[in-house]
Amino acid sequence: MASRHLSRSIVMQSLYEWDFNGKKPQVLEGIVARNIEEFGPGLENKDFVWQLVNGVVAHMKEIDDIIVKAAPEWPLEQITIVDRNVLRLGLFELIYENKEEVPPKVAINEAIELAKSFGGESSGKFINGVLGTVYNELTKDQKIENKE
């Protein structure tokens, strides 16, 4: 498994556990550290895991608002915990990460793969639909900005 993909898996599993247990800020660091040790003992770049976790948490309110707008028929609390956290990670990478480092199509494809690995039967399609909607809005907005 590629190092960045493994890092994303660790992030998703950590966010899942944190969300499942009530998102208590004081326990997240311990969850992530334990999951790095358990699932990524030979992981080359542990900083990438922390960059993603900290980024998702720092932007969670904005990301959750985007999920609500992009999937209006699915209230946030009714989205499975796996899908919700895959979306959070995917949206963080899609919107806030350096596009040269993580191109939008990579962010979307990685999220879809995580959904297929950890989610339910329809998770991949759901993640693809929501991230695709957001990506289309972002590119539409950029085209409008470029014309001005």
C-alpha positions, 0 to 999 in steps of 0.5 A: 500500500502506497505511503500516502494511501496508508496515511489517509487510511489511518486518518480516516480510521482515526477520525471515525473512532474520534467521531464515534466516541463523541469528538472529544478534543483531548482524545484525538491525539492519542487515537491518531498516535495509536493508529499510526503505531498499529497500522503504519509502523514503517510509515515514512512520512507521519507528518502527512497523517498529522497534517490531514488530521489537523486540517480536517479538524481545523476546517470541520465546521466549514467542511460539514456545512459543505456536506450539508449543502452538497447532499441536502437529502442526507442530514449530516447525522444520518450519513454513516460515520465512515462516509461522513469522515471519508467526505471530511477528509476528501473535502479537506484535500479537495478544497484546502490542500495544495493542488500541485501536491494533491490534484483534485482528481487524486483527492476524489479517487483516494476518497472513493477508494477509502469508501470502498474499503471501509464503507458500505456497498453504496459508499463509493458512489455516494462519496463520488457523487458528493465530491463530484458535486463540490468539485463541479461547483469549485471549477464553475466558481473558478471559471467565473473568477477567471472571466472577471 
